Amino acid sequence: MGRLAPTMDLLAEIWEMPPDERRKLRPEIEEFAVRLLEAYYMRQEKIDAEIERLARDWTLERMPATDRNVLRVAAAELLGVPETPVSVVFNEAVELAKTYGTPASGKFVNGVLATLAREEGLTAEKA
């Protein structure tokens, strides 16, 4: 079943997914989740340092947890999952921040990611 099976079961329950949909999606979701986690942990120091540097006047510890973790996952995806288009990473991160963060989270996340992408030489679509 895989190393993330309990987490995937919980998410499927929260998302109210029928069992047949769970079985169909689990391998792809689990594989992608593992890739994102590995991309973050392989670059953890760089990602955290870049987020802190680009988030003017915010340390990681002071940053809202939602913003901090959305930025971590998005930065890991930008830097470590080259087949994901930059625009998709931005859109998903901003939507997560708006939905689960503070009223200012969407703009904050967008600003940090835009600067990171520009500095890393990433364009609107990865080539």
N, C-alpha and C positions, 0 to 999 in steps of 0.2 A: 504494500500500500504506500510505502514511502515515509520519509522522515517527518513530513508535515501533515500526516493524515489527521491527527486529532485537531489541529488548527483548521484544516480544510473542512472537517465535519462541523465544527463550531460555526465557521463562516457560512457554510451551506444552510445551517439551521437558522442563523440570523437573517440570511437573505431569502429564506423561505423557498429554497430550491427543491423541486421534486427529486426523489431518489434517482430517476433516470437521467436527469440533467446533471446531478452531482457526479455520477459515474462518467458521463461524457466529458465534463469539463475538468475534472480533478487532475489528470496527468498534465495538461497544458498549464493550468494555473499553478500547480505545484512546481513544475519545471521553471516557470517564469519567476515565481517567488524565490526559489533557490538562487537563480541567476542574479536577481536584484540584491539579495542578501550577500552573496559572494562578491558582487561588484562593490558593494559598500565596504565590506570588511577588508577587501584587498587594498582599498584606497582610503580607509577610515581616517587616518591622520591628515592626509591631504584634503579630503572633503570637509572635515570639521574645521580645519584651519582656514580654508577658503570661505566657507560660510561665515565664520566669525569675522574674517577680514572684510568681506563684502557687506555684511550686515552692520553698517556703521552704528556705533554706540550700543551694540547689543552683543553680549557674550552668549555663548551657547546656554549657559546656566540660567540666564535671565530671560531668554527667548521663550515664548509660549511653546509648550511641548509639541503641539500640533504643527506649528510652523517649522520648528527645528527638525522634526522627523519627516515631514513632507519634503523639506529641502534636502535632507540626507538621501532619501530614496530617489528623488528627482536628479540630484547631482550624480548619484551612482549610476542611474540609467543613462544620463547624458554621456558620462565618461566610460562606462563599462558595457553598454548594450548598444553597439553601433547601428544595429538594424532598426532601432526605434527612431522614427523621425523626431527631430527637435521640437517641431510644433506640437506633436502628440504629447511629449513629455511636459511641455509648458502647459498645454490645455488641461491635462489631467491633474497636474500639481496645483494649478490655480483653482480649479474646481474643488479639489479636496480641501484646500486652505479656506476657500470661501464657505464651504459647507460645514466644516468642523472647527474652524479657527475663529478668530476675532473679526470684527468688521473690517479691520485694516489688513488682514492676513493675505488676501488675494493679491493686493498691490505689492505688499512686502515680498512675498514669494516670487512674484513675477519680476520684480526689480533685481533681486539677488540672482535669480536664474539667468536673466538676460545678460547681466554683467559677466557671470561665469561663462556662459556660452560664447560671448564676444571675446573674452580673454583667451578662451581655449581654441578659438578659431572655428567654432561650430557655426554652420549656416542654418538657414531656415529648414533645410532638409539635409540630413547627413548623406554624404556620397560614399 
